[in-house]
């Protein structure tokens, strides 16, 4: 029973934990396992402040359609 819970938690964190490390790894060209380790080590060293950054990045990635600028209408010189 406990093994199933541990396995489910591991799968959740590795596969679908917001995708922040995967997204960041693709953008920077770095293996996402190294980014996860960096978040873990920095969390221990700085008492959890990277976790706040991680949650903010997860929120932005989840709602990135609201953060993208919409289509801009070009104003002409005659509309001044």
Secondary structure per residue as TSV (DSSP state, phi and psi in degrees):
chain	resnum	aa	ss	phi	psi
A	1	X	-	360.0	-48.3
A	2	X	H	-67.4	-32.6
A	3	X	H	-64.8	-36.9
A	4	X	H	-65.8	-38.8
A	5	X	H	-66.6	-43.9
A	6	X	H	-63.5	-43.0
A	7	X	H	-64.6	-40.8
A	8	X	H	-65.9	-40.1
A	9	X	H	-66.0	-40.7
A	10	X	H	-63.7	-43.9
A	11	X	H	-63.8	-40.3
A	12	X	H	-61.8	-47.0
A	13	X	H	-72.3	-35.0
A	14	X	H	-80.4	-39.3
A	15	X	H	-92.8	-43.0
A	16	X	-	-130.6	29.3
A	17	X	S	-82.1	69.9
A	18	X	T	71.5	-20.5
A	19	X	T	75.9	17.5
A	20	X	H	-67.3	-47.4
A	21	X	H	-67.2	-37.3
A	22	X	H	-65.2	-45.4
A	23	X	H	-62.6	-45.5
A	24	X	H	-65.3	-37.9
A	25	X	H	-65.3	-39.4
A	26	X	H	-67.1	-40.3
A	27	X	H	-67.5	-37.7
A	28	X	H	-95.8	-10.3
A	29	X	T	73.6	32.8
A	30	X	-	-118.5	146.6
A	31	X	-	-61.3	130.0
A	32	X	H	-68.4	-20.7
A	33	X	H	-64.5	-36.5
A	34	X	H	-67.6	-36.0
A	35	X	H	-68.8	-39.9
A	36	X	H	-61.7	-44.3
A	37	X	H	-62.3	-39.0
A	38	X	H	-63.0	-42.5
A	39	X	H	-61.3	-41.8
A	40	X	H	-66.2	-49.0
A	41	X	H	-63.4	-43.4
A	42	X	H	-66.2	-30.9
A	43	X	H	-65.9	-38.8
A	44	X	H	-71.5	-38.8
A	45	X	H	-72.3	-41.2
A	46	X	T	-105.2	18.6
A	47	X	T	59.6	39.6
A	48	X	T	93.0	2.8
A	49	X	H	-66.1	-31.6
A	50	X	H	-64.8	-23.3
A	51	X	H	-64.8	-34.7
A	52	X	H	-65.9	-42.7
A	53	X	H	-63.4	-40.7
A	54	X	H	-62.4	-43.9
A	55	X	H	-66.0	-39.6
A	56	X	H	-64.2	-43.0
A	57	X	H	-65.2	-37.1
A	58	X	H	-64.8	-40.1
A	59	X	H	-63.8	-44.0
A	60	X	H	-65.6	-41.9
A	61	X	H	-65.5	-37.1
A	62	X	H	-68.4	-32.6
A	63	X	T	-118.7	34.0
A	64	X	H	-68.0	-19.7
A	65	X	H	-67.0	-24.9
A	66	X	H	-82.2	-19.8
A	67	X	H	-92.9	-14.0
A	68	X	S	-77.4	137.8
A	69	X	-	-69.0	145.1
A	70	X	-	-78.6	177.3
A	71	X	-	-65.4	132.0
A	72	X	-	-94.1	136.6
A	73	X	-	-92.4	125.6
A	74	X	-	-78.1	130.0
A	75	X	-	-90.7	143.1
A	76	X	-	-90.2	170.2
A	77	X	G	-66.5	-27.3
A	78	X	G	-79.3	-10.2
A	79	X	G	-91.2	11.0
A	80	X	-	-71.6	360.0
